[in-house]
Amino acid sequence: MAFDPATLTYDANGLIPCITQDERTGDVLMFAWMNAESLAVTLDTARMTYWSRSRQALWVKGETSGHVQKLRDLRLDCDRDCLLALVWQDGPACHTHRQTCFYTAIRDGAEVELIKPLG
């Protein structure tokens, strides 16, 4: 069956959440938004392309930092309203220079930094 992006459930702004996971380690790297255009570009180029809500523009991960994400597999959840991208991550995924954006935990009512910046 051919994939039709129109069958996905986008929010009122035409966006769908995308969780990005490292295919090698299984670590959740980041969360970002996609729209139909960024999804099409990602599928066409195999480079993760998101929609930046703050800039109102496409955002190719690693375009300025060099820390690109290469798409290995794209999965849909059962409600077709969330995406899971399995990627090959080159360098840190987070703009803070950490491997993942999820580097802070809440433990016993306090924030705990789990991962230090690389380099």
LINSULNOR-V172893 format. One record per run of one state. SS is the DSSP state (h for helix, s for strand, l for the rest). FROM is the first residue (numbers start at 1). LEN is the number of residues. Records with the same first field share a line. If there is no record, write none. Layout:
SS = FROM-LEN  FROM-LEN
This chain:
l = 1-4  8-8  23-5  35-1  46-1  48-1  53-4  61-8  77-5  90-14  108-2  114-6
h = 5-3  36-10
s = 16-7  28-7  47-1  49-4  57-4  69-8  82-8  104-4  110-4
